[in-house]
Amino acid sequence: MAYEVQGVVARSKGAPVTIETIVVPDPGPGEAVVDVQACGVCHTDLHYREGGINDDFPFLLGHEAAGVVSAVGEGVTNVAVGDYVILNWRAVCGQCRACLRGELQYCFNTHNAAQKMTLLDGTELSPALGIGAFAEKTLVHSGQCTKVDPAAPPTAAGLLGCGVMAGVGAAINTGGVRRGESVAVFGCGGVGDAAIAGARLAGAATVIAVDLDDRKLEWAKKFGATHTVNSKETDAVEAIKALTGGFGVDVAIDAVGHPAVFEQAFYARDLAGRVVMVGVPTPDMTIELPAIEVFGRGGAIKSSWYGDCLPSRDFPMLIDLYLQGRFDLDAFVSETIGLGDVEAAFEKMHSGDVLRSVVVFDK
């Protein structure tokens, strides 16, 4: 039998979201139904609502979630009913060219549920990042479920499903931050602060937070920034060089995804340093750099997809660090809200008033 639940839907570009009745089918082969307990309000959901991802409206929003598996389909062996899981959008296929060469974190053919969730009138929904977790239940591919320690509350655990993992992974996985290195993070929202926390976890000695907003720079200190730079008031590149003996940082992370910010990150690194872009640019943006500078500075320029994470490896590890008191996931949660408060959460996100609003479902 199908389930009828309440969920948050974006029906058209730029229109306020609405709460609708969602029809969730029984799981088919390889699928699972998850009772969602908490789901973070991520900027990617706002991108979907604004038509910045694609135009496959209507969207069932939400993807940064944790919950409990309530049903599984035929052939599912990686999770069982009752398992506490974080949902992910990198359910590796095991067969694409990236997987076959042992680089599962780059899987080019990730799995999603084959069946569609719908509105009551049968209109098919496009779930955000193949998840659609602003709903009491959601249907996903079983590979999108990563089992973790249930001692971690869902308000914290769910954040690993997207933004926090993207930031931590940009520092540890993509940037390869090593003990004693220096790091600059441009943009101190949720992803940027997670990159700061990741750099400190990796043992960075100097972590420089860069933003236009003094409030966000204060938040960055709580996640481990050793220095802050307000780039509205001072030249960020020169300030970073002054803090690093005139050389620049070993790793510069652009958590904004804007050409001007990327250029700052490029010039703020030391020779042979690494530049990482984890902020998401819009399709019309371009970057222009002198070829001699790209060559002459050496090092690496990298983009970070989902923090180059492998959920089966990284989610349980980060939850263990959280439970040991070594990684403060709770600090990312600015507020907990109800399903009807998502539109207001988008407005707070626009104004920079929150790191993360988290929708909590009463069970």
LINPE-V898533 format. One record per residue. OMEGA is omega in radians with two decimals (NA if undefined). Layout:
{{OMEGA} {OMEGA}}
//
This chain:
{{3.10} {3.12} {3.02} {-3.07} {3.09} {-3.14} {-3.11} {-3.04} {2.96} {-3.04} {-3.10} {-3.04} {3.05} {-3.12} {3.07} {-3.14} {3.13} {3.04} {-3.06} {2.98} {-3.10} {3.06} {-3.12} {-3.10} {2.96} {-3.13} {3.04} {3.13} {3.10} {-3.07} {3.09} {2.96} {-3.10} {2.98} {-3.07} {3.12} {3.11} {3.14} {3.12} {3.07} {-3.03} {3.14} {3.11} {3.08} {3.08} {3.07} {3.10} {-3.11} {-3.12} {-3.13} {-3.08} {3.12} {3.03} {-3.08} {-3.12} {3.10} {-0.06} {3.13} {2.88} {-2.99} {3.10} {-3.14} {-3.03} {-2.80} {2.99} {3.14} {-3.06} {3.11} {-3.13} {3.09} {3.08} {3.13} {-3.13} {3.04} {-3.13} {-3.13} {-3.05} {3.07} {3.12} {3.09} {-3.13} {3.13} {3.07} {-2.97} {2.89} {3.12} {-3.13} {3.10} {3.02} {3.05} {-2.93} {-3.07} {-3.12} {-3.03} {-3.09} {-3.05} {3.09} {-3.14} {-3.08} {3.06} {3.02} {3.14} {-3.04} {-3.14} {3.09} {-3.06} {-3.07} {-3.05} {-3.04} {-3.06} {2.92} {3.08} {3.13} {-3.13} {3.13} {2.88} {-3.03} {2.88} {-3.11} {-3.11} {3.11} {3.11} {-3.12} {3.14} {3.02} {-3.13} {-3.14} {-3.12} {3.11} {-3.05} {3.14} {-2.98} {2.93} {-3.10} {-3.10} {3.02} {3.04} {3.13} {-3.13} {2.93} {-3.08} {3.11} {3.08} {3.11} {3.09} {-3.10} {3.12} {-3.12} {-3.11} {3.08} {3.13} {-3.13} {-3.08} {3.11} {3.11} {-3.04} {-3.08} {-3.09} {3.09} {-3.10} {3.14} {-2.89} {-3.11} {3.11} {3.12} {-3.12} {3.12} {-3.12} {3.11} {3.13} {-2.99} {-3.04} {-3.06} {-3.11} {3.13} {-3.12} {-3.12} {3.14} {3.07} {-3.11} {3.08} {-3.05} {2.96} {3.12} {-3.12} {-3.11} {-3.01} {2.92} {-3.09} {-3.12} {3.14} {3.12} {3.06} {3.08} {3.08} {3.11} {3.12} {3.12} {3.11} {3.07} {-3.12} {3.09} {3.10} {-3.13} {-3.13} {3.12} {-3.05} {3.11} {-3.12} {3.09} {3.08} {-2.96} {-3.13} {3.09} {-3.12} {3.10} {3.06} {3.07} {-3.09} {3.13} {-3.13} {-3.13} {3.03} {3.09} {3.10} {3.13} {3.08} {3.11} {3.02} {-3.03} {3.01} {-3.05} {-3.08} {3.09} {-3.03} {-3.11} {-3.14} {3.12} {3.13} {3.11} {3.13} {-3.13} {-3.07} {3.07} {3.13} {-3.01} {-2.98} {-3.04} {3.07} {-3.13} {3.07} {-3.05} {3.07} {3.12} {3.13} {-3.11} {3.12} {-3.09} {-3.13} {3.12} {3.11} {3.12} {3.07} {3.13} {-3.13} {-3.08} {-3.11} {-3.10} {3.08} {2.99} {-3.11} {3.08} {-3.11} {3.03} {-3.13} {3.01} {3.06} {2.99} {-3.03} {3.09} {3.02} {-3.03} {-3.07} {-3.06} {3.08} {3.10} {3.09} {-3.14} {3.07} {-3.10} {-3.13} {3.09} {3.09} {3.13} {-2.96} {-3.14} {3.12} {3.11} {-3.03} {2.99} {-3.02} {2.89} {-3.06} {3.09} {3.08} {-3.11} {-3.09} {-3.06} {2.91} {-3.00} {-3.10} {3.11} {-2.93} {-3.09} {-3.14} {3.14} {-3.12} {3.05} {3.09} {3.11} {3.09} {-3.10} {3.07} {-3.14} {-3.08} {-3.10} {-2.96} {3.09} {-3.11} {-3.09} {3.12} {-3.05} {3.12} {-3.12} {2.96} {-3.01} {3.05} {-3.10} {-3.11} {-3.07} {-3.06} {-3.13} {3.10} {3.10} {3.07} {3.14} {3.10} {3.10} {3.11} {-3.06} {3.10} {-3.07} {-3.08} {2.90} {3.07} {2.84} {-3.10} {3.07} {3.12} {3.14} {3.07} {-3.12} {NA}}
//
